[in-house]
Amino acid sequence: MRIDEILAGGDEPVFSFEFFPPKTDEGERNLRAALWALRELEPDFVSVTYGAGGSTRGLTLELTKWIKQELGIEAMAHLSCVGTTRDELCVILDGLIEAGIENVLALRGDPPRGETSWTPHPDGLRYSSELAALIASRYPACVGAAAFPEVHPEAVDMASDLRFLKEKVDSGVSFLITQLFFDNDAYFRFVEEARAVGINVPIIPGIMPITDVGQIKRFTGMCGASIPEALLRQLEARAPFPSEVLQLGVSYATLQCAELLARGAPGIHFYTLNRSPATRAILAALRLLRPWVRREVVRVGADGGRVPSD
């Protein structure tokens, strides 16, 4: 099923998980076990990343097909322009469509490992907007794209970043998934600014539960996301105690997701780092709490009775 149809299909938020292709046989076995465990929670879709410079292209396609065909979970393949000709991209897309994959996340991609600047293939595409246009014009697939609440690291400013994002949407993108963030106000400001320039597709917030202090510092340094100072202080105080970091990270992410959903976010996309227990626990808690459902606000009266709040 197409993700744009899932997003339009009801009042419930959409929950999805992102995994990356492992580099070892053991890693692949662990990932497949994690996906089997995740299956019980019935996520709306699972996405599989492409690897730096398209380095895991074959395994990305293999895992995406396995998730769709064997697990019965809707799957989305990431696809980037890095090191690939236009004809090669079409061959990949032909294979995805033949395998029943209806969803593709169109990305420009990062430079291959060891390279610091982006150089398009002479016979390839330069931008994710071009890739989105190729998919939308030639294939019966739903196209998603990335968005950056705190501005893309290579963008001059938010205004220029939003102009390029609008180009992606106009090229055929049906929904957006944001880069990770830890300040919900940044997400809601971004959505407001996106709407102001005519970007009206669903914008799904991307959430990464913090499980390791050093690791999250590296990730945010690479993608341009920030960690609120108060949260960073609490994490660093717990850094010598991994279990405490995990507890704080899961608690913070759960509260973050609850607020996002209560304030109207269309769903949550979890960046799992191929570890599903934390994100599975968060999703289970959210489905129990159901913060997206409007409830009558009440207060306790002087006589102990419950009366509607003003």
N, C-alpha and C positions, 0 to 999 in steps of 0.2 A: 504494500500500500504506500502511496506517495505521502511524504511527510506534510506537505501542504494540506492534503485531505485529512490527515490525522489532526492537525492543528485546528482545522475548521469543523471538526466532527462532533464537538460537544463542549460541555461546560467544565470538564475535568482538565487540569493542567497536564502537559506532556512531560514525561520523564524519560531521559535518555542517558546513555553512558558511552564514554569514549575510551577505547583501548588502543594500544600500539602493538605492531607485530614484534614478538620477541626475537632475540638473536641466537638463542640456543634451543636445542630440543627440549631440555628441561623447562625452559621458560615457556615454550609453546604448550607443553603438557599442563603447566600450572595455569596458563591463561585459559585453556579450554575447560579446565575444572572450574575456574572462577566464573566463566560464562554459563556453564551448566547450573551452577548455584544461583546465578543471577536470574536465570530463566523463570524460577518460581515466583519472582516479583513482577513478572509480566511487564517489563519496560516497553515503552512505545517504540523505541528503536535503539540500536547500538551502532556506533560509528567506529571505523578502523582507520588509523592515521596512515600516512604515506611514507614516513621516514625522511630523514634529512636528505635532500637532493634526490628524492625518489628511490632511496637505497633499498627499500623493502617492498617495492612495487608488486612483485610476484606474490609475496606472502600476504600483502594487503588484500589483493583480489581473492586469494584462496580462502582467507579467514572470513571475508565478507560473504562469499558464497556459502561457506559452511554455516555461518550464523543464520542466514536466510533459509537455506534448504534443509539443514539438519536440526537446528534448534527451533526453527519456526518463529524467530524474532525478526522484526523488520530491520533491515540493515542499510547503512549508508557508507559508501566508499569515499574516502578522501582521494582527490586527484589533483596533482600540481603540474605546472608547466615545465618544471626544472629538467633540463637535459633531455627533452623529448620533442620530437618533431610533431607537426600537426597530424601527419598520417599515422604516427604511432599512437597518438592520443585517440584517434578514431578507432584504431584496432582495439585498444583497451576498452573504450566505450561500447564497441560492438560486443565484446566478450561479457561485459557487465549486463547489458540488456538481454543477451542470450541466456544468461544465468538467472534472469528474473529480478535483477537489482534495479530498483526504480528511483533511487536517491543517490545523488552525488554532491559532495562538498567541493566546490571549485576554488582552488587556491593558486596563487602564484607560486608559492613555495619558497623555502630558504635556500641559500647557496649550498652546494655540496660541502661536506666536511673538508676543512682546510682552506676554503675560499672565503673571503670576507665581503665580496661584493656580488650582486646579482647580475648575471649575464644571460640573456635569453639564448636559446638554441637558434642558430641561423635560420632553420626551417620550422621554428616553433612559434609559440605565442609569448607575448611580453607581459601581459597582465591577466589577473584572474577575471576581469570583466570580459576579456576576449574568450577565455575558456568557457565562462558562463554562456556567452552568446553562441558559441559553437554547440554546446550541449543542448541549449534551449531550442536552437533552430533545426537540429538534425535528429534529436533523440526524444523518445517519450519518457523523459526522466524529470523528476523534481530536482531543482538546483538550489543548493544552499551556499552560503558564503560566511566569511568571518567578519566580525566587527570588533572595534576596540574602544571601550568606554573611556579609557585614559589616553587615547590617541595612539595610532600606529607608530612604532619607534622610528620609522623613516619619514613620517609625515611632518610637514612644517608646522602645522597647527591643526586644531580641531576642524576649522572651517574647510581647509583643503582636504582633510581626511573624509569629511562628510560629502564633499563634492565627488570624490572618487567612489565612495560607498553608494551614492546615488547612481553613478554610472553602472555599478555592478547590478543594482536592482533593476535598472532600466534595461540591462542586457538579458534579463530573464531569471534573476534570483528571486525565489519565492519566500525565503525565510533567512534569518541571520542568527548565528550563534556567536556570543561574545567571547573575547579573551577572558581569562580568569580575572577576578577582582575581589577585593575584600571590603570595599566601602559601597554599600547599597546606594547611597546618594549619587555616587558617580554613575551607576547604571541608570537611575531614573533621570538624571540630568541629560545623559546621553540620549535616552529614548526621546525626551522632550525636544532636544535639538534636532534629532533625526526626523521627527515628525514635522518640525518647522520647515525643513527643506524638501518635504514631499516624500520621505521614505516611510511607507505605510505598511510594510510587511511585518509579520511577527518577529520580535527580537528576543531570542531565548537567552537568558543569562547563563554563563558558564561558571561553574563553581568547582573549586579544588579544595577538598578538606586537607588541612595541613597535618602532615604526619611526621615531618622531619624539618628542623629549623634551617639547617644548612642547605638542604635541598630546595626549600621554598624561596630562600634568598637568591639562589642561583636562577631559578625559574623566573622570578619577578624581574631580576636584573636583565635577563635575555629578552623578555617580552614587553618591558616597559610598564608593568603593573606595579602598584605601590602597596605596602603593608602599613595600615594605620599605626601611628607611633605607640598608642596604648596597647594594641595587640602585640606589636613587636616586643615591647618590654616584657609582657607576660610570657611570651614564647621564649625569649632569651633567658628569663629566670628559670624556666623549666628545661632548658636545653640539655643539662646533664642527666635528665630523667626522661627517656624516650616515651614511657607509658603515659607520663603526665602531659607531654607535648601532644600525643595522640588524643588523649581525653579532651584537652582544650580545643584542639583542631576540629574534632567531630562536633563538640558542643557549639563552637562558634559557627561552623558551617550549617548546623541544623537551625540555629536561630536566624542566620542570614537567609536561608532558604524560606523559612516560615514568613519572614517579613516581606521578601520579594513576592511570594505567592499571595499574601494578604493584600498587597498593594497592586496586584493586577498583572504580574509577570505571567506569560503564557505557559511557563513550565520551567524546568531546570535541566541543564545538561551537565552531567558530572564528569570531570576529568579524573579518572580513576588511578592512573599510573599502574594499571594492570593489577590493582589490589581492590577487590570488590567488598570485603567485609565492612569497611567504614562507610562507603556509599550505600551499601545495602541497608545498614542500620539507620542511616539518615532517611532514606526513602521510606522505610517501615514506620519510623516515627512521624514523618510528614503525613503519611496516609492515615495514621491513627488520629493525628491532630486536625487534619484537613483545614489549614489556615485560610485557604481560598474560599471557604464557605462563609457567607455573611451570617453572623449570629446576632441576635438581639443583645445589646449591651445592657447589663443589669447591675444594680448595686444592692447592698444589703440595707434595708430600712431600719429605722430606730427600734422597731419591734422584732427585728430579726427576720422579717419576711423579705422576699425578693421582689423588687419593684423595678419597672423600666427606668433606665437612666435617662436624664434630660439630654 
